Amino acid sequence: MPRYLMSVCYPADSTAPGEQELEAITRDVTAVHEQLEAEGAWIFGGGLHHPSTATVVTARDGSAVTTDGPFLETKEMIGGLSIIDVPDLDAALAWAERMSRATTCPIEVRPFVHP
């Protein structure tokens, strides 16, 4: 079956949810992950820290340069991801709809390249 990446996208200038809202989001996302696992579609997933915690490594001419912070300045950030294994794009989009409701954020769905 094809694998898809579901990325949780939120505006770069958004504020973190309050404690009660975050508890509800965490509960709802956990429920979606449990449903994915029960159907055998769960591969991997998790939340990400703020992009300011990122380190970018660039290898060139036999050496590596590291830079603190995100690689790109964007209007949206990836807050988390799930990798799923489902029959087709329609199934991936159905899961993305559930995840969007759970996270209260847009979900980008992208297929992995298969050789």
N, C-alpha and C positions, 0 to 999 in steps of 0.2 A: 504494500500500500504506500501511497505517497506520504511524505512527511511535510508538514507546514510549520512555519514559525509564526506565532501570534505575538506581536509586540504591543505592549501597553504604551500608548502615546499620550502625553499631556503637555500643555503649553509651558514653555520654558519659564515664563514669568508667573506661573501659578503658585499659590501658597499651599503648604502641606495641609491635609485635612486635620480637623480636630481629633481629639482622642476617641470620642464616641463614634464619629464618622469612620475613623480608621479601623476601629474594632469591627464595625459593620462590614466594611469593605473586605477586611481580612477574613471574616467569617464567610462572606459570600464567595470570595475567590477560592477559599479552601473547599467549599462545597462543589464548585465547578471542577476543581482538580480531582476531587474524590469521584465525581461522576465520570470524568475522563478515564480515570484509573479503572473504575468498575467496568467500563466498556472496552478496556484494552487499548485505548487510544493514547494514553499518557506516556510520554517519553521523558520529559524533563521540564522544569519550570522554576521560576523564582523571581523575586523582586531585586531591584538594583538600587544601590546608593546613588545620591545626587551626582551628576556628571562632573562636578568640581572635584570629586574623589578619584577621577580617572587618571591614568598615566598612559601616555602614548609612546610607543617604542617604534623608532624608524631605523631600519638597518640599511646602510648605504656604504659602499666602498670599504667593506671589511670592518666597519665599526657600527656601533649602535648609539643613537641619541634618544634620551628620554625627555619627555616634556610633561609637566603637570597640567591637568585639566583636560577637557574634552578636545577631540580632534577638530570638530566643526562647531561653529556657532550656528545654532539653528533656532527656529521658532518653536519647535517641539522637542521633547526629550523622551527617551525610552525609559520607562519606570520599572519595567519587568518584562518577562517573556515566558512563553510556553512553547514547547515543541511537541507536536501531536502527530499521530500516525492514523490517518483516516482514509476512507475509500476514494474521496474526490474533493474538489474545491467546494462543492455545495455543502458537504459535511463540515469542512473546515470553517466555512462562513457561518454555519449554524452554531458551531462552538464559539466563534468570535462574537456572535450576538450575545450569547450567554455571558461571555467574559466581559463584554462591554457593559452589560447591565451590572455585573458584579463589581467591576473596578470603577464604574462611572466615568470611564475614559474611552476614547476611540481605540480600536484595535486594528492594527495593520496585519494583514494575512499575506504571507509570501511563501511560495513553494520552494523546497530545496531542489537544487539541480541534481538529477539522477543520471549517472553515466549510461 
